[in-house]
Amino acid sequence: MKIKCPACGAAASIEVLIAHDDARSLIVALTGISDDTAKAALRYLGLFRPAQKDLSWARAAKLLAELVPMIQAAQITRKHQSYPAPREAWIWAFNRCIEARDLGKLQTPLTGHGFLLENLTFWTPQKTTAATVLPSPQPSPTGEGAVSTKLRDGVGGLIAWAQKGGGN
């Protein structure tokens, strides 16, 4: 079965990936962490890619294997001090690394996890609470005071169309 990478567009056989020891190691390591954390971790691993080259499966698997025990333990030790590192902290820190690169404050390719771990020492629950998405306002049961948006109007139109038979 051929799969296409959503990041680079390369096509590969999933059977080849599973048969490749290092690729399989990376996939197994990813299964040990939550979905959102895994997505953020993969973006972070891209910071280790050398210019004009691909990041090898072996290097990606090794880098992730260094992080997974800390992610699962939900804490890190840095300079002989322990810091809480729940899933939200990891996602926040991975994103901070990407932002630093985008702002030109982080030189790539990275050679270690020092910048990431240092960011984790600054994490507080308030930093991720502020970044959470608030639910959109819900219309009142009477329909008064409903917030009108293009999305709501479009969904409303689709529902009305479907209730009329959907063009059948």
ABEGO torsion letter per residue (X at the ends): XBBBBAAAGBBBBAAAAAABAAAAAAAAAAAABBAAAAAAAAAAAAAABBBGBBBBAAAAAAAAAAAAAAAAAGBBBBGGBBBBBBAAAAAAAAAAAAAAAAAGABBOBBABAAAAAAAAAABBAAAAAAABBBBBBBBBAAGBGBBBBAAAAAAAAAAAAAAAGGGX
